[in-house]
């Protein structure tokens, strides 16, 4: 496996061969940092002032609860937080009792629990965070053999700490109930500004080639689509909790305008790539030059939920309109669409049919959300099931070592292994690098703090900046969080074990983290590895079917078809990236899949341009959709309609390119 690394400041990454570690300081959350600092300091200070040692256990539970918090509107968060408090409290008591049982029973029960909890990741990111912190707290409880009375106290202390963190989160969430939604919409407009700037860079580059446009599309379309999906999830969750869709808050309008602007930018880039006309490129350069700062202004307005300064912005919009008016054909239609959408986002004036319907906010029935994913995952072919089995097997080893050779810090071996292990090997490598690197840097910070922290009061005070930095930086990147989580854990551990050297704690944590990270990598490589190349065919076929639906849509306004196609492409490229990272070479099959992905992106851009210009005839829509479905099914597509124009001829060529790439892909694929 090759392991090239690139540290980036945003989500735009054109090279699928690279393992990208994202540190984006624009995502820093002051509110989350404040919540964690206030929660932990209040518990630690109360423990020292009132001489209540159990509150130190509550502080650990509160920290785990803050990590398990999925964020967003509180209505979406509280079931996870309350569940963590209840289940975590029961778990803390029961597993501290289990430690007193015969070693083999404790190991088997704990490993089975790890496997069961690991299956929760099939329900999404919130469930994944919940499961991870539940497992971590279980490991810590298992490392303490207690009498029933003490075990009951540990369970109550854990539940109290988690509930306290939940209460602080509720109080702060009420101060800024719409901040998560506004922040996500702001990130979308930042991503649109980056896409416009990169389009202009390629447009002005005389050495730009088709590969340059392909790299632009792969990087920025994926980044913007991810921003759209994250924003849509938070906005709809906020609306369900706070307001009906008919209220049309500013961030709802700007979300929809941003998503539609994304489509118009895709259409414009397609036409610019296909054209060498100097006049078109001159006017497009002027439009993109003005569009970027307008997007940044709208990003700031979305974050503050404020109106823009119309006199100044209006001059920029007028310049956009002048540039768009000078462009003809499908490119001109895309440019005029950009102007219209910028006006909507600036003036917050809603055209008829602009916003999605109320039905878009409805959730699927509980059986579809709970039972169906579980049924689909209870098979050895499912990555989630193999991951759970892998986690349970490695837990047998780590728990056996932890219980057979008990040390003060032995539980960090199991914790690191469980937290590092991921369903796919590429993700395990990334998590191991971030966790090990963050722990080593954090250990240095802890060693430096040991020279300054000399007593319980200074120890409690030191928790404030550490907790704030750890949780404020958490959205900016996992490695940044781990860097400050390490000294934070060292400080909390020192409270529980007064007299222990912070240097010793930091060194032992680094040692066990390294061992746990290596164990997770070995497990990912040796225990039922999830070979991504075996799943690539399904991802490619799903993307073809999704794009067939988009082509067949009556207009660009068919948001569901557009989003489905965009998500399918993102999933295809994630699968491609994992497959490429599994090997140091690029075999013919993966090169064919890359070619199909590139052709599919160009087809999507062209169809978007034709949709906006209303220049895609019914006959061609039907043919292209049928052809893509035939290619997905492995059958011969029908011949293209006769006498096409330039753009329709390009559409036929892209379908042919996809067909050729699929033939090479399937010809080298294992049966």
Secondary structure as UniProt FT lines:
FT   STRAND          5..8
FT   TURN            16..17
FT   STRAND          19..22
FT   HELIX           25..27
FT   HELIX           30..50
FT   HELIX           54..68
FT   HELIX           74..98
FT   TURN            99..100
FT   HELIX           103..118
FT   HELIX           119..123
FT   HELIX           125..142
FT   HELIX           148..175
FT   TURN            177..178
FT   HELIX           179..204
FT   TURN            206..207
FT   HELIX           210..216
FT   HELIX           217..221
FT   HELIX           222..242
FT   HELIX           245..247
FT   HELIX           250..274
FT   HELIX           278..304
FT   HELIX           310..325
FT   HELIX           329..347
FT   TURN            352..353
FT   HELIX           358..361
FT   HELIX           367..371
FT   HELIX           372..377
FT   TURN            380..381
FT   HELIX           383..404
FT   TURN            408..410
FT   HELIX           411..420
FT   HELIX           425..450
FT   TURN            451..452
FT   HELIX           456..472
FT   HELIX           474..476
FT   HELIX           478..496
FT   TURN            498..499
FT   HELIX           502..526
FT   HELIX           532..534
FT   HELIX           536..552
FT   TURN            556..557
FT   HELIX           559..581
FT   HELIX           588..612
FT   TURN            613..614
FT   HELIX           618..633
FT   HELIX           646..668
//
